[in-house]
Amino acid sequence: MSKKGVTDILKQAIIMEHRGKSLYEQVASQTKNEDVRKIFNVMAQEEQTHIDFLQKQLKHYGKEGSFDKNDLEKAPGYDAIANTILTDDMVEDISGSGFEAAAISAAIDMENKSVEAYAGRAAETTDPNEKELFEWLANWEKGHHKLLIDLNHQLTEKVWYDNNFWPF
């Protein structure tokens, strides 16, 4: 792929991360649930970490024509979100059909797109550093996705229970 094509992909990745950060900050600022606010603030901070990381890689690629392997090795792990605990009280406080649930659904779609974009780029490239970069980003986004899916599943079951949707 041409140098311009790679930089375009990195720029698009930065835009995706900005959109994610914006969504997470908006949810955190509007929710009344402190635990949900905490989760979305952490996710917004992680998106900023992605932005900073990608901007460094874009700058390095622009100067050197390659990715900074050292920067990738120094990058923080992608398990902060995975270690966030979803408490029963938190799920109980969230309406399954309210603002937070709608935001969680939108965030799931956004994380899906990020995982697909990053994993797709990792599969396409022949550059081992670029492959590692995009696999790393895909895995980080998978952590966000898993948290959101788990939370959405718990909210769905709560709605089913509250509305007597169980067959027995």
Secondary structure as GFF3:
##gff-version 3
##sequence-region A 1 168
A	DSSP	alpha_helix	3	30	.	.	.	ID=ss1
A	DSSP	alpha_helix	34	64	.	.	.	ID=ss2
A	DSSP	alpha_helix	69	74	.	.	.	ID=ss3
A	DSSP	alpha_helix	88	93	.	.	.	ID=ss4
A	DSSP	alpha_helix	99	124	.	.	.	ID=ss5
A	DSSP	alpha_helix	128	162	.	.	.	ID=ss6
###
